[in-house]
Amino acid sequence: MSSARPIRRILIGTLIGCVIAGLIGLGVWQLQRRAWKLDLIQRTEAMLRSPPVPAPPPSAWDGITGNDVYRPVVATGRYRPQADTYTQAATALGGGFWVLTPLDTGRFTVLVNRGFVPPEQRGKVAPPPGTVTVRGLLRITEPEGGFLRRNDPSADRWYSRDVAAIATKRGLTDTAPYFIDAAATSGKGWPRGGLTVVTFRNSHLVYALTWFGLAALLAGMTWWVVRREPRA
């Protein structure tokens, strides 16, 4: 019995040491994530202040990454009539739908989120005729569906802006792998553009302090137990 006790103490000590090291590692990782998030926020804010650039043509589609999200872009073309797609939306104006309409630029087609409409306006907001110039923010496709809800193309029921699925449903060709969130216009009618929410959750410092705190608490409890054991 006496020979087994030191071995058990070594195993328990090793396990506690590994747990403490793991907690410290998680804290360091959260600090690294925080630095990355702060850099992302800074780059995005600078990009939002930059002048719009032409919407990326087919030759640039393979180079589009998450770093291009929220880049101001401009595109000129004609809206395809009777090809609107309504996707579920929750905005500062309440619940309703985003209205996505294909814009034919002459070289390629890009889906434009013309803005938000309440449920009673669904199907009543035809796109403007003729050549139009759209300014807005580049957004990356949102495949499959929304939270706990999957898109149902066969029923034309959409919970996310899945560019590829919408293009297939509408029979579009040469469609950009992104869509454009149209900027706000001076009018007060529907659809209402300019409702893009540009926010980044940054709680990494809280998480880091939590992991470091747990590591310190476990180390303190271990020291207290070790100190009291000889007396016991």
WOCOR-V471593 format. One record per residue. N is the residue number from 1. PSI is psi in radians with two decimals (* if undefined). Layout:
BEGIN
<<N | PSI> <N | PSI>>
END
This chain:
BEGIN
<<1 | -0.75> <2 | -0.56> <3 | -0.47> <4 | -0.42> <5 | -0.80> <6 | -0.66> <7 | -0.73> <8 | -0.69> <9 | -0.67> <10 | -0.76> <11 | -0.77> <12 | -0.73> <13 | -0.71> <14 | -0.75> <15 | -0.79> <16 | -0.70> <17 | -0.70> <18 | -0.69> <19 | -0.78> <20 | -0.78> <21 | -0.68> <22 | -0.73> <23 | -0.72> <24 | -0.71> <25 | -0.70> <26 | -0.68> <27 | -0.77> <28 | -0.71> <29 | -0.69> <30 | -0.61> <31 | -0.68> <32 | -0.71> <33 | -0.64> <34 | -0.75> <35 | -0.73> <36 | -0.72> <37 | -0.71> <38 | -0.68> <39 | -0.70> <40 | -0.77> <41 | -0.76> <42 | -0.77> <43 | -0.68> <44 | -0.74> <45 | -0.69> <46 | -0.67> <47 | -0.67> <48 | -0.48> <49 | -0.15> <50 | 2.71> <51 | 2.67> <52 | 2.58> <53 | 2.79> <54 | 2.47> <55 | 2.33> <56 | 2.24> <57 | 3.06> <58 | -0.59> <59 | -0.31> <60 | 0.01> <61 | -0.63> <62 | -0.36> <63 | 0.03> <64 | 2.24> <65 | -3.11> <66 | -0.37> <67 | -0.25> <68 | -0.12> <69 | 2.37> <70 | 0.26> <71 | 2.25> <72 | 2.25> <73 | 2.89> <74 | 2.45> <75 | 2.50> <76 | 2.38> <77 | -2.80> <78 | 2.35> <79 | 2.47> <80 | 2.13> <81 | 2.68> <82 | 0.69> <83 | 0.41> <84 | 2.54> <85 | 2.25> <86 | 2.11> <87 | 2.53> <88 | 2.41> <89 | 2.53> <90 | 2.00> <91 | -3.13> <92 | -0.31> <93 | -0.01> <94 | -2.95> <95 | 2.62> <96 | -2.34> <97 | 2.59> <98 | 2.52> <99 | 1.92> <100 | 2.20> <101 | 2.34> <102 | 2.35> <103 | 2.06> <104 | 1.96> <105 | -0.07> <106 | -0.50> <107 | -0.55> <108 | 3.01> <109 | 2.41> <110 | 2.36> <111 | 2.33> <112 | 2.15> <113 | 1.69> <114 | -0.27> <115 | -2.93> <116 | 2.49> <117 | 2.53> <118 | 2.87> <119 | -0.63> <120 | -0.21> <121 | 0.03> <122 | 2.27> <123 | 0.10> <124 | 0.26> <125 | 1.23> <126 | 2.53> <127 | 2.72> <128 | 2.53> <129 | 2.95> <130 | -3.03> <131 | 2.31> <132 | 2.71> <133 | 2.15> <134 | 2.25> <135 | 2.45> <136 | -2.76> <137 | 2.38> <138 | 2.31> <139 | 2.57> <140 | 2.53> <141 | 2.64> <142 | 1.48> <143 | 2.70> <144 | -0.98> <145 | -2.99> <146 | -2.90> <147 | 2.01> <148 | 0.21> <149 | 2.29> <150 | 2.50> <151 | 2.56> <152 | 1.43> <153 | -0.62> <154 | -0.59> <155 | 0.08> <156 | 0.74> <157 | 2.09> <158 | 2.35> <159 | -0.08> <160 | 2.87> <161 | 1.35> <162 | 1.74> <163 | -0.86> <164 | -0.78> <165 | -0.71> <166 | -0.72> <167 | -0.71> <168 | -0.75> <169 | -0.67> <170 | 0.00> <171 | 0.61> <172 | 2.62> <173 | 2.78> <174 | 0.85> <175 | 2.32> <176 | 2.56> <177 | 0.20> <178 | 3.04> <179 | 2.95> <180 | 2.21> <181 | 1.90> <182 | 2.51> <183 | 2.89> <184 | 2.58> <185 | 2.98> <186 | -0.38> <187 | 2.89> <188 | 0.14> <189 | -2.94> <190 | 2.62> <191 | 2.77> <192 | 1.92> <193 | -3.11> <194 | 0.41> <195 | 0.25> <196 | 2.23> <197 | 2.02> <198 | 1.62> <199 | 2.63> <200 | 2.11> <201 | 2.25> <202 | 1.44> <203 | 0.33> <204 | -0.58> <205 | -0.69> <206 | -0.77> <207 | -0.71> <208 | -0.80> <209 | -0.59> <210 | -0.82> <211 | -0.76> <212 | -0.68> <213 | -0.73> <214 | -0.67> <215 | -0.76> <216 | -0.69> <217 | -0.77> <218 | -0.70> <219 | -0.72> <220 | -0.74> <221 | -0.69> <222 | -0.76> <223 | -0.69> <224 | -0.73> <225 | -0.77> <226 | -0.69> <227 | -0.64> <228 | -0.35> <229 | -0.76> <230 | -0.64> <231 | -0.68> <232 | *>>
END
